[in-house]
Amino acid sequence: MGQPRVFDRVAEVYDATRGGEQRGVQVAEDIVGWLVPGLTLEVAVGTGVVAAALQASGYDVVGVDLSGPMLAHAARRLGPGRVARADARALPLASSTVDNVVFVHALHVIGDVAGAVAEAARVLRPGGRLVARHGPWRREPTDIQDALARLTALKDAQAPDTPAAVDAAAAAAGLSLVARTTSRPARFESSPAAEADGIERRLWSFLWDLDDATWRDVVEPAVARLRALPDPDRPRPDVSHCQVSIFTR
Ligand SMILES: C[S@@+](CC[C@H](N)C(=O)[O-])C[C@H]1O[C@@H](n2cnc3c(N)ncnc32)[C@H](O)[C@@H]1O
């Protein structure tokens, strides 16, 4: 299993490039119906956009993350004493003290799905909920998606957060599946030029560890295809969804 991907390098552009607080509200709306009342821990809370929206819905929310620069934003959003710098595989919480543990687009960057889910199960109280949004991600077809097909296949091939992996981790940790659903569609806009720029800036964590040969053979041709599309500055709809898995202890 690879190292966790810590987001220090993108903390200052994270919200602007991933939908910001509007995405946080949408994600919170999608998962809030699965939570039980009480203390809710978001593991890998990032800049806190989802956690803040859960807090605004009335939940008592705390968060942990490995990245200090990401956490600085979460601390500002959630208020004093609400966040801590910690690894998902060693949570600074006593066993059986948390009502909900939430992973939002986190297991694929944590990498060690089994370790993170086991640690979540440890801190959950009996009857508590684990809610995870995870892969595979699916984006509705556009010319951008056609241009990115090989890159998307590469991303899928290295993703550790498949439903099978999440299920195996949960079963090993003594959790039972309550439900698995497809998330409500996330709706953004993106142009071929913006996609190409984002890839070249390595905004997306799956690009961070690619070797030079893969960059040359897969990434550069994808960027060239994007830049060759007609009207490269014209935004296209970017509609995507992921899996939502709900477990109980
Ligand atoms: C894609 S961001 C998601 C942040 C937030 N959940 C959201 O939806 O906006 C993934 C986060 O996981 C954090 N992370 C990666 N590995 C971690 C680990 N082992 N323990 C805690 N956080 C980790 C990164 O630093 C980053 O902030």
The ligand as an SDF file (V2000), in Angstrom:
LIG
                    3D

 27 29  0  0  0  0  0  0  0  0999 V2000
   -9.3650   14.7630   -1.3680 C   0  0  0  0  0  0  0  0  0  0  0  0
   -9.0980   15.4870    0.2370 S   0  0  0  0  0  0  0  0  0  0  0  0
  -10.7480   15.3910    0.9150 C   0  0  0  0  0  0  0  0  0  0  0  0
  -10.9760   16.4030    2.0080 C   0  0  0  0  0  0  0  0  0  0  0  0
  -12.4280   16.5180    2.4880 C   0  0  0  0  0  0  0  0  0  0  0  0
  -12.9190   15.2630    3.0170 N   0  0  0  0  0  0  0  0  0  0  0  0
  -13.3080   17.0280    1.3830 C   0  0  0  0  0  0  0  0  0  0  0  0
  -14.1500   16.2850    0.8700 O   0  0  0  0  0  0  0  0  0  0  0  0
  -13.1610   18.2020    1.0010 O   0  0  0  0  0  0  0  0  0  0  0  0
   -8.2600   14.1890    1.0860 C   0  0  0  0  0  0  0  0  0  0  0  0
   -7.6440   14.6030    2.4290 C   0  0  0  0  0  0  0  0  0  0  0  0
   -7.0990   13.4200    3.0510 O   0  0  0  0  0  0  0  0  0  0  0  0
   -5.9660   13.7960    3.8170 C   0  0  0  0  0  0  0  0  0  0  0  0
   -5.2220   12.5910    4.1560 N   0  0  0  0  0  0  0  0  0  0  0  0
   -4.5160   11.8100    3.3380 C   0  0  0  0  0  0  0  0  0  0  0  0
   -4.0240   10.7460    4.0090 N   0  0  0  0  0  0  0  0  0  0  0  0
   -4.4360   10.8610    5.2880 C   0  0  0  0  0  0  0  0  0  0  0  0
   -4.2610   10.0660    6.4630 C   0  0  0  0  0  0  0  0  0  0  0  0
   -3.5590    8.9300    6.4360 N   0  0  0  0  0  0  0  0  0  0  0  0
   -4.8390   10.4790    7.6060 N   0  0  0  0  0  0  0  0  0  0  0  0
   -5.5460   11.6350    7.6430 C   0  0  0  0  0  0  0  0  0  0  0  0
   -5.7480   12.4270    6.5570 N   0  0  0  0  0  0  0  0  0  0  0  0
   -5.1960   12.0390    5.4020 C   0  0  0  0  0  0  0  0  0  0  0  0
   -5.2750   14.7900    2.9110 C   0  0  0  0  0  0  0  0  0  0  0  0
   -4.3230   15.5690    3.6050 O   0  0  0  0  0  0  0  0  0  0  0  0
   -6.4760   15.5880    2.3680 C   0  0  0  0  0  0  0  0  0  0  0  0
   -6.7590   16.7110    3.1570 O   0  0  0  0  0  0  0  0  0  0  0  0
  1  2  1  0
  2  3  1  0
  2 10  1  0
  3  4  1  0
  4  5  1  0
  5  6  1  0
  5  7  1  0
  7  8  2  0
  7  9  1  0
 10 11  1  0
 11 12  1  0
 11 26  1  0
 12 13  1  0
 13 14  1  0
 13 24  1  0
 14 15  1  0
 14 23  1  0
 15 16  2  0
 16 17  1  0
 17 18  1  0
 17 23  2  0
 18 19  1  0
 18 20  2  0
 20 21  1  0
 21 22  2  0
 22 23  1  0
 24 25  1  0
 24 26  1  0
 26 27  1  0
M  CHG  2   2   1   9  -1
M  END
$$$$
